[in-house]
Amino acid sequence: MDWTAAVDGYCERVGPGLWAEPVNAVTNLGFVLAALWVWPRMHGLPKARGLSLVLGAIGIGSGLFHTIAQAWAGLADVLPIFLFVVLYIYAAHRDFWDQPRWLAGALTLASVPAMVAVGQVLPFRDALGGSAGYAPVPLLIFLHAGLLARRAPATARRLAAGAAILCLSLAFRTLDGPVCPDFPLGTHFLWHVLNAVMLGWMIEVYRAHVLAGGGARR
């Protein structure tokens, strides 16, 4: 694979230049700002601190991809997102479900291939196009929210709100190509803005749950 190959996958990009996607590039600051906002609020919560750092890395990686737009930068874009999802699943099993490390780790590892499998059989996969790989994430959040409804109703409602924001965000990511002929800017930048809000919110959901329960599990 040529890691320096140019990637042109978004409506806004009309050429190979460094600033060919200015709006897509600049809106990645939302992730960094969200990370800076949540960071000081997560004192004493190591998993939340880790999530905050990864949130900032998402902004940096995506910023690289929407400026340099090469295959290696695409990897820098998706890896922090994957890491955030994995870390959050582990934190959820540890602190939402009070599970020991070994069980939380095992269920986290099992969740990854399960989400990949779900993504392959979604009935609306073709309609989502390149966004199909992300679709299992809000489904998993909704699942946790439903199962937590009696155990931790406030956390369940907040998780459901986060999943709803992510669904809206995915809609804008999916529409980027179809609306391009009539709206050359595209809608991918709204994926960045809403995701920055959603990921910051999800860290806050974790924080609120832990504080309500008297402390995070180590």
C-alpha positions in Angstrom: 0.0 0.0 0.0 1.2 3.5 -0.9 0.9 5.4 2.4 1.6 8.7 0.6 -1.3 8.2 -1.9 -3.6 11.2 -2.1 -7.2 10.7 -0.7 -10.1 12.7 -2.1 -13.2 11.4 -0.3 -15.1 14.6 0.7 -17.2 17.1 -1.1 -15.3 20.2 0.0 -12.0 19.0 -1.4 -11.6 20.1 -5.0 -7.8 19.7 -5.3 -4.7 18.2 -3.7 -3.7 21.4 -1.8 -3.0 21.5 1.9 -5.9 23.9 2.5 -8.3 22.4 -0.1 -10.7 21.5 2.8 -10.5 24.6 5.0 -13.9 24.2 6.8 -13.4 20.4 7.3 -9.9 21.2 8.6 -10.8 24.0 11.0 -13.8 22.3 12.5 -11.5 19.7 14.0 -10.6 22.4 16.6 -13.9 21.4 18.1 -12.4 18.2 19.4 -9.4 20.0 20.9 -11.6 22.6 22.5 -13.9 19.9 23.9 -10.9 18.0 25.3 -9.6 21.2 26.9 -13.0 21.8 28.5 -13.5 18.4 30.0 -9.8 17.8 31.1 -9.8 19.9 34.3 -13.2 18.5 35.3 -11.8 14.9 35.3 -9.4 15.3 38.2 -9.1 12.0 40.1 -10.8 10.0 37.2 -7.9 8.3 35.3 -10.1 6.7 32.7 -11.9 10.0 32.0 -8.5 11.7 31.8 -7.4 9.1 29.2 -10.6 9.6 27.2 -9.9 13.4 27.3 -6.4 12.9 25.9 -7.7 10.7 23.1 -10.4 13.2 22.3 -7.7 15.8 21.7 -5.9 13.2 19.5 -9.0 12.7 17.4 -8.9 16.4 16.5 -5.2 16.3 15.7 -5.5 13.1 13.6 -8.6 14.3 11.7 -7.0 17.7 11.2 -4.0 16.0 9.5 -6.3 14.0 7.3 -8.3 16.9 6.1 -5.2 19.0 5.3 -2.5 16.5 4.1 -5.1 14.0 2.8 -2.8 11.1 2.4 -3.4 7.4 3.3 -1.1 7.6 6.4 -3.1 10.6 7.6 -6.3 8.6 7.2 -4.9 6.1 9.6 -4.1 8.9 12.0 -7.7 9.9 11.7 -9.4 6.6 12.4 -7.0 5.1 15.1 -7.8 7.7 17.8 -11.6 7.2 17.2 -11.2 3.4 17.5 -9.2 3.9 20.7 -11.8 6.2 22.2 -14.6 3.7 21.5 -12.5 0.8 23.0 -11.6 2.8 26.1 -15.2 4.0 26.7 -16.5 0.5 26.4 -14.0 -0.7 29.0 -14.8 2.3 31.3 -18.5 1.5 30.9 -18.1 -2.1 31.8 -15.9 -1.2 34.8 -17.9 1.7 36.2 -21.5 1.5 34.8 -21.7 -2.3 35.4 -19.2 -2.6 38.3 -17.4 -5.5 36.6 -13.9 -6.7 37.6 -11.0 -5.9 35.2 -10.8 -9.3 33.6 -14.5 -9.4 32.7 -14.6 -5.8 31.6 -11.6 -6.4 29.4 -13.0 -9.6 28.0 -16.3 -8.0 27.1 -14.6 -5.0 25.6 -12.5 -7.3 23.4 -15.7 -9.2 22.4 -17.5 -6.0 21.6 -15.1 -5.0 18.8 -15.7 -8.0 16.5 -19.4 -8.0 17.4 -19.7 -4.4 16.2 -17.8 -5.3 13.0 -20.2 -8.2 12.4 -23.2 -6.0 13.0 -21.9 -3.4 10.6 -21.7 -6.1 7.9 -25.4 -7.1 8.2 -27.1 -3.8 8.7 -30.2 -3.7 6.4 -29.4 0.0 5.6 -25.7 -0.5 5.1 -25.7 0.5 1.5 -27.6 3.7 2.2 -24.9 4.7 4.8 -22.1 4.2 2.4 -18.7 5.0 4.0 -20.5 5.7 7.3 -21.7 2.1 7.8 -18.7 1.2 9.9 -19.6 3.7 12.5 -23.3 2.7 12.7 -22.9 -0.1 15.3 -21.5 2.5 17.8 -24.8 4.4 18.5 -26.6 1.0 18.5 -24.2 -0.2 21.3 -24.7 3.0 23.2 -28.5 2.6 23.0 -28.2 -1.0 24.1 -26.3 0.0 27.2 -28.8 2.8 27.8 -31.7 0.3 27.7 -30.0 -2.2 29.9 -29.1 0.6 32.4 -32.6 2.1 32.5 -33.5 0.6 35.9 -30.1 0.3 37.4 -29.0 3.9 36.6 -31.8 5.8 34.9 -30.0 9.2 34.8 -27.0 7.6 33.1 -29.3 5.7 30.7 -31.0 8.9 29.6 -27.7 10.7 29.1 -26.3 7.8 27.1 -29.4 7.8 24.9 -29.0 11.5 24.3 -25.4 10.9 23.3 -26.4 8.1 20.9 -29.1 10.4 19.4 -26.5 13.1 18.8 -24.2 10.6 17.1 -27.1 9.4 14.9 -27.6 13.0 13.7 -23.9 13.3 13.2 -23.8 10.1 11.1 -26.6 11.5 9.0 -24.5 14.6 8.1 -21.5 12.4 7.4 -23.6 10.2 5.0 -25.2 13.2 3.2 -21.8 14.8 2.3 -21.6 13.1 -1.1 -25.3 13.2 -2.1 -25.7 16.9 -1.4 -22.4 17.9 -3.1 -23.8 18.9 -6.5 -26.1 21.4 -4.9 -24.0 22.3 -1.8 -20.3 22.3 -2.7 -19.2 22.8 0.9 -20.7 19.5 1.8 -21.9 18.4 5.3 -18.9 16.6 6.6 -17.9 19.5 8.8 -21.1 19.0 10.8 -19.9 15.5 11.5 -16.9 17.1 13.2 -18.9 19.7 15.1 -21.5 17.3 16.4 -19.0 14.6 17.2 -16.9 17.0 19.3 -20.1 17.8 21.3 -21.1 14.2 21.5 -17.7 12.9 22.7 -17.3 15.6 25.2 -20.8 14.8 26.4 -20.0 11.1 26.7 -17.1 11.9 28.9 -19.3 14.1 31.1 -21.9 11.2 31.3 -19.1 9.0 32.6 -18.0 11.6 35.1 -21.5 12.2 36.4 -22.2 8.5 36.9 -18.9 8.0 38.8 -19.5 10.9 41.1 -23.0 9.8 41.8 -21.8 6.4 42.6 -19.0 7.6 44.9 -15.9 6.9 42.9 -14.5 5.1 39.9 -13.2 1.6 40.0 -9.4 1.3 39.4 
